[in-house]
Amino acid sequence: MPASKHGSEQYIKQFFTTGAVAARPTSWTLALHAGNPGTGDANEVVDDNYARQAVTFAASDQGSYWEGANVADVAFPAASVGADYTVTHFTVRDGVSGECLGIGALPVPIPVVEGGVITIPAGMAKVRGI
């Protein structure tokens, strides 16, 4: 997978140069990570039942910054037999290419065991910018 495009890189290219910017994604997914994802691809959950899940965002003006947040709950499949890991981060990804677009840390790590289901509640997966 290619390295993540940093939002600031795209912002600078779009507004201050004639450099090409990345195409806007047409769909997004959330991925779960059992550790810091680094630039986006490290520590993604490894579980036979795990799969990235589709997500939709809505933008809102928060006064001093703009925010995009998931509009509906995002439920991941039940963990497989023998599962035992802790989810600490999530990444927002281009739904087609899989490229990491944003990284977030969960406010409280979520331990997962066999049969455990993780649901990211509406409004919890946030992407912010000025």
Disulfide bonds with the S-S distance in Angstrom:
none
